Amino acid sequence: MAVVSQERAIDPPATMSVYQYLVVGLCCLINIADGFDVVSLAVAAPVLTKQWQVDPAILGTMFSAAAVGLVIGAFVIGPMADKVGRRPIMLGALGTLAAMLLLSGIATDIWQLFVLRTVTGIGLGTLVVCLNTTVADNSSVKARNMSLAVLHIGFTFGMMLGSGIAAYALQTGGWRFIFLAAGSLNVVTFLCALFLLGESRDFLLRRQAPGDLARLNRIHRRMGIAELAEMPPKPAAAADRGAALRAMLAPELRSWTILVWVASATYAIVGYFLLNWKPTILANAGLSPALAAASGIITGACGTVGHLTMGMLGRKIGEGKLTAIYFACAAVTLVIFGAMPPAPIPLLAVAGITTFFVVGAYTGLFLVSVTMYPPAIQNAGVGYVVGFGRIGAIIGPSIGGWLLSIGLSRMDTYFVFSAIAVIPVVTMILANRVAARGTRHRDTTGSGAFDAEPAV
């Protein structure tokens, strides 16, 4: 089975310049818009379903529509950045998101919204892949974990922003304003990216088209890195999709790859159920639609702390180990939330704690996955991790809608998802053991076979 070379086309930057901080900040801003986009339908749902008389099972299908698009974006569009460059892929995704969300604000029936949410998901899935690899490539090794944590904080902050705007808009029943505000924010991010976002240095060195040396040196000047007089020998080209998949499943990475895919898929079943159904479940428990939407601010703040703690402690404890711990704690808090009486303050408190562990584990998955694969298949590798997660994102909301439509209680529903949450705990524990065996093998043989694996 062919293995893509681990060789990097260019070394990672040794320090962080103003430009690099700006790129991380831009990606964080884009992720803020993405978080707003993802939560937009969830927070609009309590009012939207009453106005359009939508059955919970159909609403679950609506939630899954964006996830279908996310799978397409992660598996198909995102990995294309390894071949055609990240900048055009990201700009195209941002423009698509802006258009789809603005059109969602003027949709006249549920099926128009279904199509628009599917296309929105394609843009979101594409950006999830490209944002993580862009931040990793523009960060020094020392700053990479915290930079990725800041990126994911943007997503959580975007959910908080969307929840806050929804809490205001839903007081007057104006759910359309939620989509229009999300679309406007994406217009802003598109314009910022148009002027600030550069191409991947590794991609420019692999392509070496006319003018790429000037483009590369322009980025080097911004980063404070010495300019190149000429292009170095051309490194290995980015692998096509088939070769990239074969490399991911090569003996050196097969176990890691499959275990992380399973963890990503099962995490997303739980995470996207919580993301999409939490406002509706809280409303059913007695909270007003506006307060249920505003709960996203509280849980978002807890999620921000979850991102930060993973970024700060991941390297010390081990990214894989800490991710497994967070998954285990999330499973426990899901049981607690399901068994609690419908008292608003305790429910919101436990929902916040659950979010802390769930989104912290989400960041952990990306800290692991961005270092698993060599640059030639990095976008494809992260894309598959995201893609399998989005398969779970399709299943989770639909399961939640079906369970609620057949009359299952909140307790029984959350017990089901707590059981599912045990699966990523087990897979990450096994992945850590695989990494430990790989490290011992490398230490005793001198082989670099596991050089692409994350420190866990």
C-alpha positions as CSV (number, residue, x, y, z in Angstrom):
1,M,0.0,0.0,0.0
2,A,1.5,3.3,-1.0
3,V,2.4,5.8,1.6
4,V,2.7,9.5,1.0
5,S,6.0,11.0,2.0
6,Q,6.2,12.6,5.4
7,E,8.5,15.3,4.0
8,R,7.4,18.9,4.6
9,A,7.8,21.3,1.7
10,I,8.8,24.0,4.1
11,D,9.5,24.2,7.8
12,P,6.9,25.7,10.1
13,P,7.5,29.3,11.3
14,A,9.7,29.5,14.3
15,T,7.9,32.5,15.8
16,M,4.6,34.4,15.5
17,S,4.5,37.7,13.6
18,V,1.7,40.3,13.5
19,Y,0.6,38.8,10.1
20,Q,0.3,35.3,11.6
21,Y,-1.7,36.6,14.5
22,L,-4.0,38.4,12.0
23,V,-4.4,35.2,10.0
24,V,-5.4,33.3,13.2
25,G,-7.7,36.2,14.1
26,L,-9.3,36.1,10.6
27,C,-9.9,32.3,10.8
28,C,-11.4,32.9,14.3
29,L,-13.7,35.5,12.8
30,I,-14.8,33.2,10.0
31,N,-15.4,30.5,12.7
32,I,-17.5,33.0,14.6
33,A,-19.7,33.4,11.5
34,D,-19.7,29.6,11.1
35,G,-20.9,29.1,14.7
36,F,-23.7,31.6,14.1
37,D,-24.6,29.8,10.8
38,V,-24.8,26.4,12.5
39,V,-26.9,27.5,15.4
40,S,-29.2,29.7,13.3
41,L,-31.8,27.0,12.5
42,A,-31.7,25.5,16.0
43,V,-32.5,28.8,17.7
44,A,-35.2,29.7,15.2
45,A,-36.8,26.3,15.4
46,P,-39.1,26.8,18.4
47,V,-40.9,29.7,16.6
48,L,-40.5,28.5,13.1
49,T,-42.1,25.1,13.8
50,K,-45.1,26.7,15.3
51,Q,-45.6,29.2,12.4
52,W,-45.1,26.5,9.7
53,Q,-46.6,23.6,11.8
54,V,-43.6,21.4,11.4
55,D,-43.5,17.9,12.9
56,P,-40.5,17.1,15.1
57,A,-39.5,14.2,12.7
58,I,-39.4,16.7,9.8
59,L,-37.5,19.2,11.9
60,G,-34.9,16.5,12.6
61,T,-34.6,16.0,8.8
62,M,-34.1,19.7,8.5
63,F,-31.3,19.7,11.0
64,S,-29.7,16.8,9.1
65,A,-29.9,18.7,5.8
66,A,-27.0,21.0,6.8
67,A,-25.1,17.9,8.0
68,V,-25.5,16.3,4.6
69,G,-23.9,19.4,3.0
70,L,-21.2,19.3,5.7
71,V,-20.3,15.7,4.6
72,I,-20.0,16.8,1.0
73,G,-17.9,19.8,1.9
74,A,-15.6,17.8,4.2
75,F,-15.1,14.8,1.9
76,V,-15.2,16.4,-1.5
77,I,-14.6,20.2,-1.5
78,G,-12.3,20.7,1.4
79,P,-9.7,18.1,0.3
80,M,-9.5,19.8,-3.1
81,A,-7.5,22.5,-1.4
82,D,-4.5,20.2,-1.4
83,K,-4.7,20.3,-5.3
84,V,-6.0,23.8,-6.2
85,G,-5.0,25.8,-3.1
86,R,-6.8,26.8,0.1
87,R,-7.4,30.5,-0.8
88,P,-9.8,30.0,-3.7
89,I,-11.6,27.1,-1.9
90,M,-12.1,29.2,1.2
91,L,-13.3,32.3,-0.7
92,G,-15.7,30.3,-2.6
93,A,-17.1,28.7,0.5
94,L,-17.5,32.1,2.2
95,G,-19.3,33.6,-0.7
96,T,-21.6,30.6,-0.9
97,L,-22.5,30.9,2.8
98,A,-23.3,34.5,2.6
99,A,-25.7,34.0,-0.3
100,M,-27.4,30.9,1.1
101,L,-28.0,32.5,4.5
102,L,-29.4,35.7,3.1
103,L,-31.8,33.6,0.9
104,S,-32.8,31.6,4.0
105,G,-34.0,34.8,5.6
106,I,-36.6,35.2,2.8
107,A,-37.5,31.5,2.4
108,T,-41.3,30.9,2.1
109,D,-41.6,27.2,3.0
110,I,-39.8,24.4,4.7
111,W,-38.5,22.7,1.5
112,Q,-36.9,25.9,0.2
113,L,-35.2,26.1,3.6
114,F,-34.2,22.4,3.3
115,V,-32.3,23.1,0.0
116,L,-30.7,26.3,1.3
117,R,-29.5,24.5,4.5
118,T,-28.0,21.7,2.5
119,V,-25.9,24.1,0.4
120,T,-25.0,26.1,3.5
121,G,-23.7,22.8,5.0
122,I,-21.4,22.3,2.0
123,G,-19.8,25.7,2.7
124,L,-19.5,25.0,6.4
125,G,-17.9,21.5,5.9
126,T,-15.4,23.0,3.5
127,L,-14.4,25.7,5.9
128,V,-14.1,23.4,8.9
129,V,-11.3,21.6,7.0
130,C,-9.5,24.6,5.6
131,L,-9.7,26.7,8.8
132,N,-7.9,24.1,10.9
133,T,-5.1,23.4,8.5
134,T,-4.7,27.2,7.7
135,V,-4.3,28.0,11.4
136,A,-1.9,25.0,12.0
137,D,0.2,26.0,9.0
138,N,0.5,29.7,10.0
139,S,1.3,29.0,13.7
140,S,4.6,28.2,15.2
141,V,4.9,24.7,16.8
142,K,4.8,26.3,20.3
143,A,1.7,28.3,19.5
144,R,-0.2,25.8,17.5
145,N,-2.4,24.2,20.2
146,M,-3.5,27.6,21.6
147,S,-4.0,29.0,18.1
148,L,-6.4,26.1,17.3
149,A,-8.1,26.5,20.6
150,V,-8.7,30.2,19.8
151,L,-10.0,29.1,16.4
152,H,-12.6,26.9,18.1
153,I,-13.5,29.5,20.6
154,G,-14.6,31.5,17.6
155,F,-17.1,28.9,16.7
156,T,-18.5,28.8,20.3
157,F,-18.6,32.6,20.4
158,G,-20.5,32.6,17.1
159,M,-23.1,30.3,18.7
160,M,-23.3,32.6,21.7
161,L,-23.7,35.6,19.3
162,G,-26.4,33.8,17.4
163,S,-28.2,32.8,20.6
164,G,-28.1,36.4,21.8
165,I,-29.5,37.8,18.6
166,A,-32.1,35.1,18.5
167,A,-33.2,35.9,22.1
168,Y,-33.9,39.4,21.0
169,A,-35.4,38.6,17.6
170,L,-37.7,35.8,18.9
171,Q,-39.4,38.2,21.4
172,T,-41.2,39.7,18.4
173,G,-41.3,36.4,16.4
174,G,-38.8,37.7,13.9
175,W,-36.9,34.4,13.2
176,R,-36.0,35.6,9.7
177,F,-33.7,38.3,11.2
178,I,-31.5,35.5,12.6
179,F,-30.6,34.2,9.1
180,L,-30.2,37.7,7.6
181,A,-27.8,38.7,10.4
182,A,-25.8,35.5,9.9
183,G,-25.6,36.2,6.1
184,S,-24.4,39.8,6.7
185,L,-21.7,38.5,9.0
186,N,-20.5,36.2,6.3
187,V,-20.3,39.1,3.8
188,V,-18.0,40.8,6.2
189,T,-15.7,37.8,6.6
190,F,-15.6,37.3,2.8
191,L,-14.3,40.9,2.3
192,C,-11.8,40.5,5.1
193,A,-10.5,37.2,3.7
194,L,-10.3,38.7,0.2
195,F,-7.7,41.2,1.3
196,L,-5.8,39.3,4.1
197,L,-5.9,35.6,3.4
198,G,-2.8,34.3,1.6
199,E,-2.2,31.0,0.0
200,S,-0.6,28.0,1.8
201,R,3.2,28.2,1.6
202,D,3.5,24.5,1.3
203,F,1.0,24.5,-1.6
204,L,3.0,27.3,-3.4
205,L,6.2,25.3,-3.1
206,R,4.6,22.2,-4.4
207,R,2.9,23.9,-7.3
208,Q,5.7,26.3,-8.4
209,A,3.6,28.1,-11.0
210,P,4.8,31.3,-12.6
211,G,4.6,34.1,-10.0
212,D,4.5,31.6,-7.0
213,L,8.0,32.7,-5.9
214,A,6.8,36.3,-5.6
215,R,3.7,35.2,-3.8
216,L,5.7,33.0,-1.4
217,N,8.2,35.8,-0.7
218,R,5.4,38.3,-0.1
219,I,4.1,35.9,2.7
220,H,7.6,35.5,4.0
221,R,8.0,39.3,4.3
222,R,4.7,39.4,6.3
223,M,5.9,36.6,8.5
224,G,9.4,38.1,9.0
225,I,11.0,35.1,7.3
226,A,14.0,35.3,5.0
227,E,13.0,35.5,1.3
228,L,14.1,32.9,-1.2
229,A,16.2,33.8,-4.2
230,E,14.8,30.8,-6.1
231,M,12.4,28.0,-5.6
232,P,14.0,24.9,-4.0
233,P,13.6,21.5,-5.7
234,K,10.0,20.6,-6.1
235,P,8.7,18.3,-3.4
236,A,6.2,15.5,-3.8
237,A,2.9,16.7,-5.3
238,A,-0.3,16.5,-3.2
239,A,-1.9,13.1,-3.4
240,D,-5.1,12.6,-5.3
241,R,-8.1,11.4,-3.3
242,G,-7.4,7.7,-3.9
243,A,-3.7,7.9,-3.0
244,A,-4.5,10.1,0.0
245,L,-7.0,7.5,1.3
246,R,-4.6,4.7,0.7
247,A,-1.9,6.6,2.7
248,M,-4.4,7.2,5.6
249,L,-5.0,3.5,5.7
250,A,-1.4,2.4,5.3
251,P,-0.1,0.2,8.1
252,E,1.7,3.1,9.8
253,L,-1.6,5.1,10.2
254,R,-4.4,2.6,9.7
255,S,-5.3,2.0,13.4
256,W,-5.0,5.7,14.3
257,T,-7.1,6.7,11.3
258,I,-9.9,4.3,11.9
259,L,-10.1,4.9,15.6
260,V,-10.2,8.7,15.2
261,W,-12.9,8.3,12.4
262,V,-15.1,6.3,14.8
263,A,-14.5,8.8,17.6
264,S,-15.4,11.7,15.3
265,A,-18.6,10.1,14.0
266,T,-19.9,9.1,17.4
267,Y,-18.9,12.4,19.0
268,A,-20.9,14.2,16.4
269,I,-24.0,12.1,16.9
270,V,-24.1,13.4,20.5
271,G,-22.8,16.9,19.8
272,Y,-25.1,17.7,17.0
273,F,-28.1,16.3,18.8
274,L,-27.3,18.7,21.7
275,L,-26.6,21.6,19.4
276,N,-29.8,21.3,17.4
277,W,-32.3,20.0,20.0
278,K,-31.2,21.7,23.2
279,P,-33.2,25.0,22.7
280,T,-36.4,23.0,21.9
281,I,-35.9,20.5,24.8
282,L,-35.3,23.4,27.2
283,A,-38.4,25.1,25.8
284,N,-40.4,21.9,26.4
285,A,-39.1,21.8,30.0
286,G,-40.8,25.2,30.6
287,L,-38.3,27.8,29.5
288,S,-39.6,30.5,27.2
289,P,-38.4,30.3,23.6
290,A,-36.3,33.5,24.1
291,L,-34.7,32.1,27.3
292,A,-34.1,28.8,25.7
293,A,-32.3,30.6,22.9
294,A,-30.4,32.7,25.4
295,S,-29.2,29.5,27.1
296,G,-26.7,29.3,24.2
297,I,-24.9,32.3,25.8
298,I,-24.4,30.4,29.0
299,T,-23.4,27.2,27.5
300,G,-21.2,29.0,25.0
301,A,-19.2,30.6,27.8
302,C,-18.7,27.2,29.3
303,G,-17.6,25.9,25.9
304,T,-15.1,28.7,25.5
305,V,-13.4,27.6,28.8
306,G,-13.5,24.0,27.4
307,H,-11.6,25.1,24.3
308,L,-9.0,27.0,26.3
309,T,-8.3,24.3,28.8
310,M,-7.8,21.7,26.0
311,G,-5.4,24.2,24.3
312,M,-3.5,24.9,27.5
313,L,-3.4,21.4,29.0
314,G,-3.3,19.2,25.9
315,R,0.4,19.2,25.4
316,K,1.1,18.7,29.1
317,I,-1.3,15.8,29.7
318,G,-1.4,14.5,26.1
319,E,-4.0,15.6,23.5
320,G,-5.4,12.1,23.1
321,K,-5.6,11.3,26.8
322,L,-7.3,14.6,27.7
323,T,-9.7,14.1,24.8
324,A,-10.7,10.7,26.2
325,I,-11.2,12.2,29.7
326,Y,-13.4,14.9,28.3
327,F,-15.5,12.4,26.4
328,A,-16.0,10.3,29.6
329,C,-17.1,13.4,31.6
330,A,-19.5,14.4,28.9
331,A,-21.2,10.9,29.0
332,V,-21.7,11.3,32.8
333,T,-23.1,14.8,32.6
334,L,-25.6,13.7,29.9
335,V,-27.0,11.2,32.3
336,I,-27.3,13.9,35.0
337,F,-29.0,16.3,32.7
338,G,-31.6,13.7,31.6
339,A,-32.4,12.8,35.2
340,M,-32.8,16.3,36.5
341,P,-36.2,17.9,37.3
342,P,-37.3,20.7,34.9
343,A,-35.9,23.6,37.0
344,P,-34.5,26.3,34.8
345,I,-31.3,27.3,36.7
346,P,-30.0,23.7,37.5
347,L,-30.8,22.6,33.9
348,L,-28.8,25.5,32.5
349,A,-26.0,24.9,34.8
350,V,-25.6,21.2,33.9
351,A,-26.1,22.1,30.2
352,G,-23.1,24.4,30.5
353,I,-21.0,21.8,32.2
354,T,-21.9,19.3,29.5
355,T,-21.0,21.8,26.8
356,F,-17.6,22.4,28.5
357,F,-16.6,18.7,28.1
358,V,-18.2,18.2,24.7
359,V,-16.6,21.1,22.9
360,G,-13.3,20.6,24.7
361,A,-13.2,17.1,23.3
362,Y,-14.1,18.5,19.9
363,T,-11.0,20.7,20.0
364,G,-9.0,17.7,21.2
365,L,-10.0,15.7,18.1
366,F,-8.6,18.5,15.9
367,L,-5.4,18.9,17.9
368,V,-4.8,15.2,17.3
369,S,-5.9,15.1,13.6
370,V,-4.0,18.1,12.3
371,T,-0.7,16.4,13.3
372,M,-1.6,12.9,12.1
373,Y,-0.9,13.4,8.4
374,P,2.0,14.8,6.3
375,P,1.4,18.1,4.4
376,A,0.7,16.4,1.0
377,I,-2.5,14.8,2.4
378,Q,-3.2,17.1,5.4
379,N,-6.4,18.7,4.0
380,A,-7.6,15.3,2.9
381,G,-6.8,13.7,6.2
382,V,-8.5,16.4,8.3
383,G,-11.3,16.4,5.7
384,Y,-12.0,12.7,6.4
385,V,-12.0,13.3,10.1
386,V,-14.5,16.1,9.6
387,G,-16.5,14.1,7.1
388,F,-17.0,11.1,9.4
389,G,-18.0,13.6,12.1
390,R,-20.6,15.1,9.7
391,I,-22.0,11.6,9.1
392,G,-22.6,11.5,12.8
393,A,-24.1,15.0,12.6
394,I,-26.7,13.7,10.1
395,I,-27.6,10.8,12.3
396,G,-27.7,12.6,15.7
397,P,-30.5,15.2,15.0
398,S,-32.6,12.6,13.2
399,I,-32.3,10.1,16.1
400,G,-33.3,12.9,18.5
401,G,-36.3,13.9,16.4
402,W,-37.5,10.3,16.1
403,L,-37.1,9.7,19.8
404,L,-39.0,12.8,20.7
405,S,-41.7,12.2,18.1
406,I,-42.5,8.7,19.6
407,G,-42.9,10.3,23.0
408,L,-39.7,9.4,24.8
409,S,-39.0,11.5,27.8
410,R,-36.1,13.9,28.2
411,M,-34.5,11.4,30.6
412,D,-34.8,8.4,28.3
413,T,-33.6,10.4,25.3
414,Y,-30.5,11.7,27.1
415,F,-29.7,8.2,28.5
416,V,-29.6,6.9,24.9
417,F,-27.2,9.6,23.9
418,S,-25.1,9.1,27.0
419,A,-24.6,5.4,25.9
420,I,-23.5,6.6,22.5
421,A,-21.0,9.0,24.1
422,V,-19.2,6.0,25.7
423,I,-18.0,4.9,22.2
424,P,-15.5,7.8,21.6
425,V,-14.2,7.3,25.1
426,V,-13.2,3.7,24.2
427,T,-11.8,4.6,20.8
428,M,-9.6,7.4,22.1
429,I,-8.3,5.1,24.9
430,L,-7.4,2.5,22.2
431,A,-5.9,5.2,20.0
432,N,-3.6,6.2,22.9
433,R,-2.4,2.6,23.3
434,V,-1.7,2.5,19.5
435,A,0.3,5.7,19.8
436,A,2.3,4.3,22.8
437,R,3.1,1.1,20.8
438,G,4.2,3.2,17.8
439,T,6.4,5.4,20.0
440,R,8.1,2.3,21.5
441,H,8.6,0.9,18.0
442,R,10.2,4.1,16.8
443,D,12.5,4.3,19.8
444,T,13.7,0.7,19.4
445,T,14.1,0.7,15.6
446,G,14.8,4.3,14.7
447,S,12.0,4.2,12.2
448,G,10.1,7.3,11.4
449,A,6.9,5.4,10.6
450,F,5.0,7.2,13.4
451,D,6.5,10.7,13.0
452,A,3.1,12.0,11.7
453,E,1.3,10.8,14.8
454,P,0.3,13.4,17.5
455,A,1.8,13.5,20.9
456,V,-0.7,11.9,23.2
